[in-house]
Structures are given as structure tokens and as C-alpha cells.
């Protein structure tokens, strides 16, 4: 997998992250809130790892 493909996939992940953030604002999320928080944490770790691996690129 080349760097451009990885960059595109990270950009997609970031766009989905925004959706998860909007889900957290829903008052009726119940126990799914735990899963949403976990997904956000994992996305953040992935994005941070990408930035450490490719510090010279913008997403």
C-alpha cells in the first residue's frame, strides 16, 4: 500500500470521526455511548500513529 492510499483512507476515517462525535450529542444513545467512545479513541490513536509515521504530510 502506498502513502497516497493510506492518506486517502485516513481522510475517510477522519470524516467518519465527525459523525461519531455527533452521535455523542444524542441523549438516547444509552450503552452504545461506550462503543462510540471506544471507536473515537481508536480512531484518534490511528490518526496519531499516521502523523508520527508521515509527519511531513497533511491529511
N, C-alpha and C positions, 0 to 999 in steps of 0.2 A: 504494500500500500504506500503510495507516495504522499508527500507532505500536503499537497493541494487537496487530495481526497480527505485526509484527516482534518484539515482546516474546514472543509465544507461540512463534514459530519459534526464537528464541534459547534459550528454556527447553528446547525439544526438543533442540537442539544440545547444551546442557549435559548433559542426561540421557544422550545418546549418548557424550559425552566420558567419562563414568564407565565405560562399557563398554570403551572403548578402553584406559583405564588398567588395567582388569582383564586385558585381553589381554597387556599388557606383562609381567604376572607369570607368563605361561605360558613354561615353559622350552623348549618345542619350536617357538617362533614362527619361528625361522630368519631368513631375509632379509626376511620380512614385517614384522619389527620396525622396519625403516627406514620403511616405508609408514605404520605405525601412529604412529611418532614424528612424521612429516611431517603426518599428519592432525591430531594433537594440537596441533602448532604453529599450523597454520592455524585451527583452532577457537579457540585462545587469542587469536590476532590478531583474529578476527571478534568475539569476546566483548569484547575490549578496545576495539575500534572502536565497538561498540554502547554501551559505558559512557561513552565520550568524547562520543558523539553525543547520548545521552539520560542525562545524569548524574543527573537527578532521579528516575529510575525504578529500581525493584528488579526483579530477574529472579526 
